[in-house]
Amino acid sequence: MKHIIAVIVLALVAALLSAAAMAQLSTDDQIKFRQSGYTFMSWNMGRIKAQVVDGDVPYDPGQVQAAADVIAAIANSGMSALYGPGTDEGTGWKPTRLKSEFFDELDKVGEIAGRFIEEANGLQEVAATEDKDAIARQFNNLARACGSCHDNYRASE
Amino acid sequence: MKHIIAVIVLALVAALLSAAAMAQLSTDDQIKFRQSGYTFMSWNMGRIKAQVVDGDVPYDPGQVQAAADVIAAIANSGMSALYGPGTDEGTGWKPTRLKSEFFDELDKVGEIAGRFIEEANGLQEVAATEDKDAIARQFNNLARACGSCHDNYRASE
């Protein structure tokens, strides 16, 4: 009886370990996914900038809203799961530029991330007003939040 | 007077051409941005699959909703702008796998894209019900919509 229980317990532990392993992305995959998220955001930031900040492209409220929706959804997606220990070294689409200071200053990182999410949500909301000046101001607030992470934790290219 | 008008017209034309040039992404950038969008979607599809289809990871309704929000936002972002003529050849993060048939069958592409957007919106809605079985069914509907584009227009690796 004890033997059967031990076998069952071992099987359960094995199943849990295997589930954890399947849920765990490799370092390079974490880096590739986060590079993809930021790159796709940058396309959408660029579209909003061209339409409401620089005015290079005629303002299309539907496109700006769609772009702001993407940025907010990515900001709220829980990307911290892609910053596992050791992911300051590795190669996704290209070698990561994450500085190792990131892992020594998680409180500060959390504050910056919180600000980024707040500003992204703000941009999504203000996009609905179709008030170009207000959208441009909020775009700049968000860009500053992005920049404060880049300045602190992203190595220059 | 005629001379002044001609100069103004020329300046306007130059400004418009320059705006168009700035709005126009290079072939490789279009490919890189769309590869990024699909790769980031695949992270989110994987999270939903692990939690509601395979059950490898405990179901977290907030995470599944966030993942479904990302997928819907990317699906609705107007990615057709990233499929300019000639983008069946070129290199973003890696060489594109887009088949040239894509550009010969734009009606069929439009139908598949419409279906994809519809199923992505459906997944976003059903995620809010927290009904795991319904989410799993809708996940499969969306996966089929993705697959029908892959089967037709993506070269195998």
Interface residues (C-beta under 8 A of the other chain):
Chain A: A19 M22 A23 K32 F33 Q35 S36 G37 T39 F40 W43 N44 A50 D54 D56 V57 Q63 A66 A67 D69 V70 A72 A73 I74 N76 S77 G78 L82 W93 K94
Chain B: A19 M22 A23 K32 F33 Q35 S36 G37 T39 F40 W43 N44 A50 D54 D56 V57 Q63 A66 A67 D69 V70 A72 A73 I74 N76 S77 G78 L82 W93 K94
